[in-house]
């Protein structure tokens, strides 16, 4: 497994909100407004975003224009009020230091062992553990390489957006062929937890929110994706809150 990063939060914190897989884009205005309202209105000490905040991120220069600039303003506004931490997902792995620093957002490596409320939880986006999707794992290794990223980011912003559209279309076709999301490899998840010295994992990526015992004494908490914009689909928007009394699933704060 990758090296584990440790994050110990202040002892006076009362609540931490986790969310992931919002897939924000220009065509998701209701989801964007719900996200903005929660970041600005939550009473949690921190909001932890475990990947795929954006449908796609083609480079930090995108934050200066249009919809991405609106997202950057929301993040910067939120970080003036509370800690906001971000872990990259499979859609927004190109979010870099320039974007995070401009918005005051903390970077979380994947995986991170969070120490809070006298307990621990291993945080990960989850895609690295979807081992049965071998085609994706090969693609993931390619696009996470320094060489690929240098070549991609050297292209113009408009060219990067065009390439990203092609990747999204291919991804949608692959999901339609498979008919379901690939789940995490549970034995591998248990191995990660054992190596990190934790019995609890919090992750996103699969769009299958649940609290599940995956081995004796070992639990995973899967975050909900968010979608408030597509007709015919049940609205989805959920926050996993961790406080001293435990984990609870709540609705996001309304505007």
C-alpha positions, -999 to +999 in steps of 0.1 A: +000+000+000+011+036-003+028+054+026+003+065+052+001+102+061-010+110+096-033+139+106-039+147+142-067+172+147-070+196+177-085+182+208-111+209+211-128+200+178-164+190+181-173+177+146-158+168+112-179+166+080-169+142+052-182+144+017-171+132-018-181+126-053-200+158-060-187+159-096-193+196-098-197+210-133-214+239-151-244+216-157-249+208-120-261+242-106-283+227-078-255+204-066-231+234-066-255+255-046-260+228-020-222+223-017-217+261-013-244+263+013-230+235+033-194+248+033-205+282+043-232+272+068-220+240+086-211+242+123-184+216+119-148+224+127-136+210+094-150+198+061-130+169+045-135+163+008-124+128-002-121+132-039-141+139-071-153+173-059-151+182-096-163+162-126-130+171-142-100+193-133-076+200-162-051+222-144-049+249-117-051+277-143-087+267-148-095+283-114-092+317-129-122+314-153-159+307-153-174+279-132-141+268-117-135+304-105-169+302-088-158+270-070-126+286-060-144+315-044-166+292-024-136+272-011-118+304-002-148+318+016-152+285+036-115+283+046-119+318+062-144+301+086-131+266+092-106+240+080-113+225+046-091+195+035-090+179+001-079+145-011-077+140-049-101+115-066-100+099-100-117+129-116-097+158-100-062+143-094-047+173-112-058+197-084-024+210-074-007+233-049-015+265-067-053+258-065-052+246-029-029+274-017-050+301-034-081+288-016-065+280+017-074+243+014-053+217+032-039+189+010-045+153+022-024+125+006-042+093-002-043+074+022-044+095+054-048+082+089-070+107+108-066+108+146-097+124+162-119+121+193-095+095+207-099+072+177-085+067+142-100+063+107-081+056+075-093+081+048-090+072+011-108+082-021-111+045-029-102+041-065-068+027-058-085-003-041-108-012-070-083-039-081-107-059-103-110-030-127-076-037-143-081-014-172-088+015-149-058+006-127-036+007-158-051+041-168-046+054-133-010+045-132-005+063-166-022+096-157-006+098-122+029+096-137+050+127-137+057+124-174+020+122-184+011+151-162+039+173-175+029+166-211-008+172-204-004+204-184+019+218-211-010+219-235-034+249-238-063+251-215-088+246-244-069+215-256-069+200-221-107+206-219-112+188-252-091+158-241-109+157-208-143+156-226-130+125-246-120+108-214-154+115-198-173+101-228-152+070-227-157+066-190-195+069-194-195+042-221-174+019-199-199+023-170-228+016-193-211-016-205-203-028-170-238-019-157-225-013-121-198+004-101-167-017-093-164-021-056-132-020-035-113-052-030-122-060+006-092-082+015-069-054+002-088-028+022-084-050+053-046-051+046-044-013+043-062-010+076-040-035+093-008-018+080-022+016+092-032+002+126-069+012+122-102-007+122-122+020+104-121+032+068-139+062+053-140+064+015-160+075-015-157+067-052-181+038-055-214+058-052-228+031-029-232+047+005-232+022+034-217+012+067-204-023+064-184-048+085-159-062+060-140-084+085-144-091+122-140-058+140-133-040+107-158-014+093-159+008+063-181+039+058-188+047+022-197+083+014-226+092-008-222+108-042-242+141-047-267+147-076-295+172-074-296+181-110-306+151-132-344+146-138-356+111-132-328+103-107-335+103-069-318+134-054-287+125-035-267+147-011-254+134+022-227+143+047-210+119+070-203+136+103-178+124+129-180+136+165-171+123+199-204+103+200-197+085+167-205+087+131-239+099+118-252+107+083-269+141+079-284+162+052-262+192+040-270+226+054-295+244+033-290+279+019 
